Structure formats: structure tokens, C-alpha cells
Amino acid sequence: EVADTDSIGILRIFSGFFIKRM
């Protein structure tokens, strides 16, 4: 559902930020 997609999108953005910080 939309909620699931939103959760995945936020997780992906967080992952990218974490990798960039590393």
C-alpha cells in the first residue's frame, strides 16, 4: 500500500544519508 511505499522511501533516503556520512 501507499504506507508501505512511503516507509521504503524514507528508509532508502536514510540509508543514503548514512552511507554518505560514512
mmCIF file of the N, C-alpha and C atoms, coordinates in Angstrom:
data_MODEL
# 
_entry.id   MODEL 
# 
loop_
_atom_site.group_PDB 
_atom_site.id 
_atom_site.type_symbol 
_atom_site.label_atom_id 
_atom_site.label_alt_id 
_atom_site.label_comp_id 
_atom_site.label_asym_id 
_atom_site.label_entity_id 
_atom_site.label_seq_id 
_atom_site.pdbx_PDB_ins_code 
_atom_site.Cartn_x 
_atom_site.Cartn_y 
_atom_site.Cartn_z 
_atom_site.occupancy 
_atom_site.B_iso_or_equiv 
_atom_site.pdbx_formal_charge 
_atom_site.auth_seq_id 
_atom_site.auth_comp_id 
_atom_site.auth_asym_id 
_atom_site.auth_atom_id 
_atom_site.pdbx_PDB_model_num 
ATOM 1  N N  . GLU A 1 1  ? 0.843  -1.208 0.000  1.00 0.00 ? 1  GLU A N  1 
ATOM 2  C CA . GLU A 1 1  ? 0.000  0.000  0.000  1.00 0.00 ? 1  GLU A CA 1 
ATOM 3  C C  . GLU A 1 1  ? 0.875  1.253  0.000  1.00 0.00 ? 1  GLU A C  1 
ATOM 4  N N  . VAL A 1 2  ? 0.225  2.398  0.001  1.00 0.00 ? 2  VAL A N  1 
ATOM 5  C CA . VAL A 1 2  ? 0.977  3.665  -0.027 1.00 0.00 ? 2  VAL A CA 1 
ATOM 6  C C  . VAL A 1 2  ? 1.873  3.765  1.212  1.00 0.00 ? 2  VAL A C  1 
ATOM 7  N N  . ALA A 1 3  ? 1.350  3.367  2.356  1.00 0.00 ? 3  ALA A N  1 
ATOM 8  C CA . ALA A 1 3  ? 2.143  3.458  3.598  1.00 0.00 ? 3  ALA A CA 1 
ATOM 9  C C  . ALA A 1 3  ? 3.429  2.641  3.445  1.00 0.00 ? 3  ALA A C  1 
ATOM 10 N N  . ASP A 1 4  ? 3.311  1.452  2.870  1.00 0.00 ? 4  ASP A N  1 
ATOM 11 C CA . ASP A 1 4  ? 4.489  0.605  2.696  1.00 0.00 ? 4  ASP A CA 1 
ATOM 12 C C  . ASP A 1 4  ? 5.521  1.296  1.802  1.00 0.00 ? 4  ASP A C  1 
ATOM 13 N N  . THR A 1 5  ? 5.036  1.850  0.692  1.00 0.00 ? 5  THR A N  1 
ATOM 14 C CA . THR A 1 5  ? 5.964  2.528  -0.222 1.00 0.00 ? 5  THR A CA 1 
ATOM 15 C C  . THR A 1 5  ? 6.620  3.711  0.475  1.00 0.00 ? 5  THR A C  1 
ATOM 16 N N  . ASP A 1 6  ? 5.854  4.459  1.251  1.00 0.00 ? 6  ASP A N  1 
ATOM 17 C CA . ASP A 1 6  ? 6.410  5.621  1.959  1.00 0.00 ? 6  ASP A CA 1 
ATOM 18 C C  . ASP A 1 6  ? 7.504  5.172  2.916  1.00 0.00 ? 6  ASP A C  1 
ATOM 19 N N  . SER A 1 7  ? 7.228  4.078  3.633  1.00 0.00 ? 7  SER A N  1 
ATOM 20 C CA . SER A 1 7  ? 8.209  3.570  4.597  1.00 0.00 ? 7  SER A CA 1 
ATOM 21 C C  . SER A 1 7  ? 9.499  3.207  3.864  1.00 0.00 ? 7  SER A C  1 
ATOM 22 N N  . ILE A 1 8  ? 9.359  2.536  2.733  1.00 0.00 ? 8  ILE A N  1 
ATOM 23 C CA . ILE A 1 8  ? 10.557 2.117  1.980  1.00 0.00 ? 8  ILE A CA 1 
ATOM 24 C C  . ILE A 1 8  ? 11.313 3.360  1.488  1.00 0.00 ? 8  ILE A C  1 
ATOM 25 N N  . GLY A 1 9  ? 10.569 4.348  1.006  1.00 0.00 ? 9  GLY A N  1 
ATOM 26 C CA . GLY A 1 9  ? 11.225 5.562  0.505  1.00 0.00 ? 9  GLY A CA 1 
ATOM 27 C C  . GLY A 1 9  ? 12.014 6.252  1.609  1.00 0.00 ? 9  GLY A C  1 
ATOM 28 N N  . ILE A 1 10 ? 11.410 6.372  2.777  1.00 0.00 ? 10 ILE A N  1 
ATOM 29 C CA . ILE A 1 10 ? 12.110 7.029  3.903  1.00 0.00 ? 10 ILE A CA 1 
ATOM 30 C C  . ILE A 1 10 ? 13.343 6.209  4.282  1.00 0.00 ? 10 ILE A C  1 
ATOM 31 N N  . LEU A 1 11 ? 13.193 4.902  4.301  1.00 0.00 ? 11 LEU A N  1 
ATOM 32 C CA . LEU A 1 11 ? 14.329 4.034  4.661  1.00 0.00 ? 11 LEU A CA 1 
ATOM 33 C C  . LEU A 1 11 ? 15.451 4.214  3.649  1.00 0.00 ? 11 LEU A C  1 
ATOM 34 N N  . ARG A 1 12 ? 15.085 4.297  2.380  1.00 0.00 ? 12 ARG A N  1 
ATOM 35 C CA . ARG A 1 12 ? 16.114 4.436  1.324  1.00 0.00 ? 12 ARG A CA 1 
ATOM 36 C C  . ARG A 1 12 ? 16.856 5.761  1.499  1.00 0.00 ? 12 ARG A C  1 
ATOM 37 N N  . ILE A 1 13 ? 16.099 6.827  1.798  1.00 0.00 ? 13 ILE A N  1 
ATOM 38 C CA . ILE A 1 13 ? 16.733 8.147  1.974  1.00 0.00 ? 13 ILE A CA 1 
ATOM 39 C C  . ILE A 1 13 ? 17.665 8.103  3.192  1.00 0.00 ? 13 ILE A C  1 
ATOM 40 N N  . PHE A 1 14 ? 17.189 7.472  4.264  1.00 0.00 ? 14 PHE A N  1 
ATOM 41 C CA . PHE A 1 14 ? 18.007 7.378  5.481  1.00 0.00 ? 14 PHE A CA 1 
ATOM 42 C C  . PHE A 1 14 ? 19.286 6.600  5.200  1.00 0.00 ? 14 PHE A C  1 
ATOM 43 N N  . SER A 1 15 ? 19.139 5.495  4.443  1.00 0.00 ? 15 SER A N  1 
ATOM 44 C CA . SER A 1 15 ? 20.300 4.654  4.100  1.00 0.00 ? 15 SER A CA 1 
ATOM 45 C C  . SER A 1 15 ? 21.316 5.477  3.310  1.00 0.00 ? 15 SER A C  1 
ATOM 46 N N  . GLY A 1 16 ? 20.825 6.236  2.331  1.00 0.00 ? 16 GLY A N  1 
ATOM 47 C CA . GLY A 1 16 ? 21.729 7.047  1.516  1.00 0.00 ? 16 GLY A CA 1 
ATOM 48 C C  . GLY A 1 16 ? 22.468 8.063  2.388  1.00 0.00 ? 16 GLY A C  1 
ATOM 49 N N  . PHE A 1 17 ? 21.748 8.697  3.304  1.00 0.00 ? 17 PHE A N  1 
ATOM 50 C CA . PHE A 1 17 ? 22.378 9.687  4.177  1.00 0.00 ? 17 PHE A CA 1 
ATOM 51 C C  . PHE A 1 17 ? 23.448 9.027  5.046  1.00 0.00 ? 17 PHE A C  1 
ATOM 52 N N  . PHE A 1 18 ? 23.126 7.846  5.575  1.00 0.00 ? 18 PHE A N  1 
ATOM 53 C CA . PHE A 1 18 ? 24.074 7.129  6.432  1.00 0.00 ? 18 PHE A CA 1 
ATOM 54 C C  . PHE A 1 18 ? 25.335 6.779  5.645  1.00 0.00 ? 18 PHE A C  1 
ATOM 55 N N  . ILE A 1 19 ? 25.137 6.274  4.419  1.00 0.00 ? 19 ILE A N  1 
ATOM 56 C CA . ILE A 1 19 ? 26.296 5.879  3.597  1.00 0.00 ? 19 ILE A CA 1 
ATOM 57 C C  . ILE A 1 19 ? 27.130 7.122  3.278  1.00 0.00 ? 19 ILE A C  1 
ATOM 58 N N  . LYS A 1 20 ? 26.459 8.250  2.986  1.00 0.00 ? 20 LYS A N  1 
ATOM 59 C CA . LYS A 1 20 ? 27.207 9.473  2.649  1.00 0.00 ? 20 LYS A CA 1 
ATOM 60 C C  . LYS A 1 20 ? 28.005 9.933  3.863  1.00 0.00 ? 20 LYS A C  1 
ATOM 61 N N  . ARG A 1 21 ? 27.420 9.800  5.045  1.00 0.00 ? 21 ARG A N  1 
ATOM 62 C CA . ARG A 1 21 ? 28.123 10.236 6.270  1.00 0.00 ? 21 ARG A CA 1 
ATOM 63 C C  . ARG A 1 21 ? 29.336 9.351  6.501  1.00 0.00 ? 21 ARG A C  1 
ATOM 64 N N  . MET A 1 22 ? 29.219 8.077  6.155  1.00 0.00 ? 22 MET A N  1 
ATOM 65 C CA . MET A 1 22 ? 30.357 7.156  6.346  1.00 0.00 ? 22 MET A CA 1 
ATOM 66 C C  . MET A 1 22 ? 31.428 7.506  5.304  1.00 0.00 ? 22 MET A C  1 
# 
